[in-house]
């Protein structure tokens, strides 16, 4: 644990941050830095353990203990050096500088990073408290054993309660910023829960949700908004939405030019190259064309991590073309490209009414998405079926589901239409 000596105001407020996925790119440390130091089969095992945790089939404690057992023998100093190669999420320094100037207490609580790493990050950002997992070592090398309160179920809440008691604070004096369900145990100890690029659970349970730059968390905390640290983001978002919306014409390429099978095969080939490109980019190298496209279209949370959304988007279209008959496959693609695409565009521009069950989405975006999905579907099917598919597609778009909506929207719409026709 680290603390700083600055005097804080009498009416103190503590802001506690998760680390991975909020301050540093999600899964970057274990999957793209540490895993370089193991053999190929060790890397595959780490990937599988990560997937089992994400799907809820393995607890975080069990997954991490197995991962660090694979890392047995690695030098402790090497784990620290690899962390130093990871860039902070855009706006991180700006956020902590603003909080420090206003006298907020801050804490970093991580259940996936070593304590030494979290403490170093706290020192860089002038954070009051820092907690991570404890690495067991012999002669400077990892034994494969790990421990610490944060590793246990509900352990983050235990640590946070300890901080609150030390500073004589109550939950009314505490705010948290987190990205995944591993932080749920801290929710009862905080008056304001902010989901930053959250998973489906936090999307539903957070009081405020943002998927933009980290500086956006300052608005609900301090009541002030800071100009975006990346002036080119509007252009990048525009490129991303153009790609999303223009993919609607994939259906016409299939109808008038080369057919569903060939188009889906080409998409899958491009998806494979995309995976190779992203792995290379995150690892510090790049493939000339695909890496450039990613960097032009990536949002703020994807600059330094594997950008999965484009991959899910490509798979959603390719799978729809492969498994659904015409014209159902084209309607499924329409729900994804026009429905989801315009829901995002209009939601960003005109969104005012947050959905109570998914605070990352808003009613205005969903309505516009429905309208365009309905109009697009009329090209392929009759009005009643178009109405049904657009409605169901936007329900899937609005719900906080564990599977990416680039998959759930087209597959859900396609399956529904098969069932009712």
C-alpha positions in Angstrom: 0.0 0.0 0.0 1.2 3.5 -0.7 0.0 6.8 0.7 0.9 10.5 0.1 1.3 13.2 2.6 -0.8 16.0 1.1 -3.5 17.5 3.4 -7.0 16.9 2.2 -10.1 18.9 2.9 -12.4 18.2 5.9 -15.2 17.0 3.7 -13.2 14.3 2.0 -14.4 12.2 -0.9 -12.6 9.0 -2.0 -12.6 8.0 -5.7 -11.6 4.4 -6.2 -10.5 3.1 -9.6 -10.2 -0.4 -11.0 -6.9 -0.6 -13.0 -7.0 -3.0 -16.0 -9.6 -1.8 -18.5 -9.8 1.6 -16.9 -6.2 3.0 -16.5 -4.3 0.5 -18.6 -5.7 -1.5 -21.6 -7.8 -4.5 -20.6 -5.9 -7.8 -20.5 -2.8 -6.2 -22.0 -0.5 -7.1 -19.1 -1.2 -10.8 -18.9 -2.1 -11.6 -22.5 0.2 -9.4 -24.5 3.2 -8.7 -22.3 3.7 -11.4 -19.7 2.6 -14.2 -22.0 5.5 -13.4 -24.3 7.7 -15.1 -21.7 6.1 -18.5 -21.9 6.1 -21.1 -24.7 3.3 -21.4 -27.3 1.3 -23.9 -25.3 1.6 -21.8 -22.2 0.2 -18.8 -24.1 -2.7 -20.9 -25.4 -3.4 -22.0 -21.8 -3.5 -18.4 -20.6 -5.9 -17.5 -23.4 -8.2 -20.4 -22.5 -8.2 -19.5 -18.8 -9.0 -15.9 -19.7 -12.0 -17.1 -21.8 -13.2 -19.4 -19.1 -13.2 -16.5 -16.6 -14.9 -14.1 -19.0 -17.7 -16.6 -19.6 -18.2 -17.2 -15.9 -17.0 -20.8 -16.0 -14.0 -20.1 -13.8 -13.6 -17.7 -10.8 -11.0 -14.9 -11.0 -9.0 -16.4 -8.2 -8.8 -19.8 -9.8 -8.0 -18.3 -13.2 -5.2 -16.1 -11.9 -3.7 -18.8 -9.7 -3.5 -21.1 -12.7 -2.1 -18.4 -14.9 0.7 -17.5 -12.5 1.5 -21.2 -12.0 2.3 -21.1 -15.8 4.6 -18.2 -15.1 6.6 -20.0 -12.5 10.3 -19.2 -12.8 9.8 -15.8 -14.4 12.0 -13.0 -12.8 10.0 -10.6 -10.7 11.9 -7.7 -12.2 10.8 -8.9 -15.6 7.1 -8.6 -14.6 7.8 -5.0 -13.6 9.7 -4.2 -16.8 7.0 -5.5 -19.0 4.4 -3.4 -17.2 6.5 -0.3 -17.9 6.0 -1.0 -21.7 2.2 -0.6 -21.4 0.8 2.9 -22.2 -1.9 4.4 -20.0 -5.4 4.9 -21.4 -5.8 8.3 -23.0 -6.7 11.0 -20.4 -5.5 9.1 -17.4 -3.0 11.8 -16.3 -5.6 14.5 -16.9 -8.2 12.8 -14.7 -5.9 12.4 -11.8 -4.4 15.8 -12.1 -7.9 17.3 -11.9 -8.9 15.1 -8.9 -5.7 15.9 -7.0 -6.1 19.7 -7.6 -9.6 19.5 -6.1 -8.4 17.6 -3.1 -10.1 14.2 -3.7 -8.6 11.1 -2.1 -7.9 8.4 -4.7 -7.3 4.7 -4.6 -6.3 2.0 -7.1 -7.5 -1.5 -6.3 -6.6 -4.3 -8.8 -7.1 -8.0 -8.5 -5.1 -8.8 -11.6 -1.8 -6.8 -11.2 1.1 -7.3 -8.8 1.2 -4.9 -5.8 4.5 -3.5 -7.0 3.0 -2.5 -10.4 -0.1 -0.9 -8.8 2.1 1.0 -6.3 4.3 2.3 -9.1 1.3 3.5 -11.0 0.0 5.2 -7.9 3.2 7.0 -7.5 3.1 8.2 -11.1 -0.4 9.5 -10.7 -0.1 10.8 -7.1 -2.7 8.4 -5.8 -3.3 7.9 -2.1 -3.8 4.2 -1.8 -2.7 1.2 -4.0 -3.6 -2.5 -3.7 -2.8 -5.4 -5.9 -2.0 -9.1 -5.7 1.0 -10.4 -3.8 3.6 -12.5 -5.8 5.5 -15.2 -4.0 9.1 -15.3 -5.0 12.3 -17.2 -4.2 15.6 -15.6 -5.2 13.8 -13.0 -7.3 11.8 -15.5 -9.4 8.1 -16.3 -9.2 7.1 -19.5 -7.5 3.8 -19.6 -9.2 1.9 -18.8 -5.9 -0.1 -15.6 -5.4 -2.1 -14.1 -2.6 -3.6 -11.0 -1.1 -7.1 -9.8 0.0 -8.0 -8.5 -3.5 -7.7 -12.0 -4.9 -10.5 -13.5 -2.9 -14.2 -13.3 -3.6 -15.4 -10.0 -2.3 -11.8 -9.1 -1.5 -12.0 -5.7 -3.2 -14.8 -4.7 -0.8 -12.7 -5.8 2.2 -9.8 -3.5 1.0 -12.2 -0.6 0.3 -13.8 -0.9 3.7 -10.4 -0.8 5.3 -9.6 2.4 3.5 -13.0 4.0 4.5 -12.4 3.1 8.1 -8.9 4.5 8.0 -10.0 7.8 6.6 -13.2 7.9 8.8 -15.4 7.9 5.6 -18.8 6.4 4.8 -20.2 5.0 1.5 -21.7 8.5 1.0 -18.1 9.8 0.7 -17.0 7.2 -1.9 -17.2 7.1 -5.7 -15.9 4.2 -7.9 -14.9 3.8 -11.5 -14.8 0.2 -12.9 -15.3 -1.8 -16.0 -16.3 -5.4 -15.1 -18.3 -7.5 -12.7 -15.3 -8.3 -10.5 -15.9 -4.9 -8.9 -19.6 -5.5 -7.9 -18.7 -6.3 -4.3 -17.6 -2.6 -3.9 -21.0 -1.2 -5.2 -22.7 -1.1 -1.7 -19.8 0.9 -0.4 -20.0 3.7 -2.9 -22.7 6.4 -3.4 -21.8 6.8 -7.1 -20.9 3.9 -9.4 -19.4 4.8 -12.8 -19.1 2.1 -15.5 -16.2 2.9 -17.8 -16.5 0.9 -21.1 -18.3 -1.6 -18.9 -19.3 -5.2 -19.4 -23.0 -6.2 -19.6 -23.4 -6.5 -15.8 -22.0 -3.1 -15.0 -23.9 -1.5 -17.8 -27.1 -2.4 -16.0 -26.0 -1.7 -12.4 -23.9 1.4 -12.8 -25.3 4.9 -12.0 -23.4 6.5 -14.9 -21.9 4.8 -18.0 -19.4 6.1 -20.5 -17.7 4.5 -23.5 -15.6 7.5 -24.5 -12.4 8.9 -23.1 -11.5 8.5 -19.5 -11.9 12.3 -19.0 -15.6 11.8 -19.3 -15.8 10.3 -15.8 -15.0 13.7 -14.4 -18.4 15.1 -15.2 -20.4 12.9 -12.7 -17.6 13.2 -10.1 -16.7 16.9 -10.2 -19.5 18.3 -12.2 -17.0 19.7 -14.7 -16.3 18.5 -18.3 -12.8 18.6 -19.7 -12.1 19.1 -23.4 -11.2 15.8 -25.1 -7.5 15.0 -25.0 -7.7 13.6 -28.5 -8.8 16.2 -31.1 -9.0 13.7 -33.9 -11.6 11.5 -32.3 -14.6 13.0 -34.2 -12.9 12.1 -37.5 -12.1 8.6 -36.2 -15.7 8.0 -35.1 -16.9 9.2 -38.5 -14.7 6.7 -40.2 -15.9 3.9 -37.9 -19.6 4.7 -38.5 -19.1 5.0 -42.3 -17.6 1.5 -42.3 -20.5 0.3 -40.2 -23.3 1.8 -42.2 -21.8 1.2 -45.7 -21.6 -2.5 -44.9 -25.4 -2.6 -45.5 -24.5 -2.8 -49.2 -22.9 -6.2 -48.6 -26.3 -7.7 -49.3 -26.5 -6.1 -52.8 -23.0 -7.4 -53.6 -24.3 -10.8 -52.8 -27.4 -10.4 -54.8 -26.0 -8.9 -58.0 -22.3 -9.8 -58.1 -20.7 -12.8 -56.4 -23.1 -14.6 -54.1 -23.3 -15.2 -50.3 -20.7 -18.0 -50.1 -17.9 -16.1 -51.8 -18.6 -12.8 -49.9 -18.7 -14.6 -46.5 -15.5 -16.4 -47.4 -13.8 -13.1 -48.3 -15.0 -11.6 -45.1 -13.6 -14.5 -43.0 -10.2 -14.2 -44.8 -10.1 -10.5 -44.0 -11.1 -11.3 -40.4 -8.1 -13.7 -40.1 -5.7 -11.1 -41.4 -7.3 -8.6 -39.0 -6.6 -10.9 -36.1 -2.9 -11.2 -37.1 -2.7 -7.5 -37.6 -4.1 -6.7 -34.2 -1.9 -9.2 -32.4 1.1 -7.6 -34.2 0.0 -4.1 -33.5 -0.6 -4.6 -29.8 2.8 -6.5 -29.6 4.5 -3.4 -31.0 4.7 -4.2 -34.7 2.2 -3.5 -37.5 1.0 -4.8 -40.8 1.0 -1.9 -43.3 -2.7 -1.7 -44.4 -4.8 -3.4 -41.7 -3.1 -1.8 -38.8 -3.5 1.6 -40.3 -7.2 1.1 -40.8 -7.6 0.0 -37.2 -5.8 3.1 -35.9 -7.9 5.4 -38.0 -11.2 3.8 -36.9 -10.4 2.7 -33.3 -12.2 4.4 -30.4 -10.4 5.7 -27.4 -10.6 2.5 -25.4 -9.1 0.5 -28.3 -5.8 2.4 -29.1 -3.6 0.1 -26.9 -5.6 -3.1 -26.8 -7.0 -5.7 -29.1 -9.9 -4.1 -30.8 -12.5 -6.8 -30.9 -15.6 -4.9 -32.1 -14.6 -5.0 -35.8 -13.9 -8.7 -35.6 -17.4 -9.4 -34.1 -18.9 -7.1 -36.7 -17.3 -9.1 -39.6 -18.2 -12.4 -38.0 -21.8 -11.2 -37.5 -22.2 -10.5 -41.3 -20.2 -13.6 -42.5 -22.1 -16.0 -40.2 -25.5 -14.6 -41.3 -24.6 -15.1 -44.9 -23.5 -18.7 -44.3 -26.3 -20.0 -42.1 -29.5 -18.0 -43.1 -31.3 -18.4 -46.4 -32.1 -15.4 -48.6 -33.6 -12.9 -47.9 -33.4 -13.5 -44.1 -29.6 -13.2 -44.2 -30.0 -9.7 -45.7 -32.5 -8.6 -43.1 -30.2 -9.8 -40.4 -27.4 -7.7 -41.9 -29.7 -4.7 -42.2 -30.6 -4.9 -38.5 -26.9 -4.9 -37.7 -25.6 -2.3 -40.1 -28.5 0.2 -40.3 -30.2 -0.5 -37.0 -27.2 -0.7 -34.7 -25.3 1.9 -36.8 -27.9 4.6 -36.8 -28.8 3.9 -33.1 -25.2 4.8 -32.2 -25.0 7.8 -34.6 -28.2 9.4 -33.4 -27.7 8.3 -29.8 -24.4 10.2 -29.7 -25.9 13.3 -31.3 -29.4 13.5 -29.8 -29.4 11.0 -26.9 -30.8 12.4 -23.7 -32.9 9.7 -22.1 -30.8 6.9 -20.6 -32.3 3.4 -20.7 -32.8 2.3 -17.0 -31.6 -1.2 -17.7 -28.6 -0.2 -19.7 -27.2 3.2 -19.0 -24.8 3.0 -21.8 -27.6 3.3 -24.3 -30.4 5.8 -24.7 -34.0 5.8 -25.9 -33.5 8.3 -28.8 -30.8 6.2 -30.4 -32.9 3.1 -30.2 -35.9 4.8 -31.8 -33.8 6.0 -34.8 -32.2 2.6 -35.1 -35.6 1.0 -35.3 -36.7 3.4 -37.9 -33.8 2.8 -40.3 -33.7 -0.9 -39.7 -37.4 -1.0 -40.6 -36.9 1.0 -43.8 -34.0 -1.1 -44.9 -35.8 -4.4 -44.2 -38.7 -3.3 -46.4 -36.3 -3.8 -49.4 -36.2 -7.5 -48.7 -39.4 -8.6 -46.8 -43.0 -7.5 -46.3 -43.9 -4.7 -43.8 -45.1 -6.9 -41.0 -41.9 -9.0 -41.0 -39.8 -5.8 -41.3 -41.6 -4.4 -38.3 -41.0 -7.5 -36.3 -37.3 -7.8 -37.3 -36.5 -4.1 -36.6 -38.3 -4.3 -33.2 -36.4 -7.4 -32.1 -33.1 -6.2 -33.5 -33.4 -2.9 -31.4 -34.4 -4.9 -28.3 -31.2 -6.9 -28.7 -29.2 -3.7 -29.3 -30.6 -2.1 -26.1 -30.2 -5.0 -23.7 -27.0 -5.4 -21.7 -26.1 -8.9 -23.0 -22.9 -10.9 -22.2 -22.3 -11.5 -26.0 -21.3 -8.6 -28.3 -24.3 -7.1 -30.0 -22.5 -7.3 -33.4 -23.2 -11.0 -33.1 -26.5 -11.1 -31.1 -28.4 -8.6 -33.4 -27.9 -10.4 -36.8 -28.1 -13.9 -35.3 -31.1 -13.1 -33.1 -33.0 -11.5 -36.0 -32.2 -14.3 -38.4 -33.2 -17.0 -35.9 -36.5 -15.2 -35.1 -37.4 -14.8 -38.8 -36.8 -18.5 -39.5 -39.0 -19.4 -36.5 -42.0 -17.3 -37.7 -41.8 -17.9 -41.5 
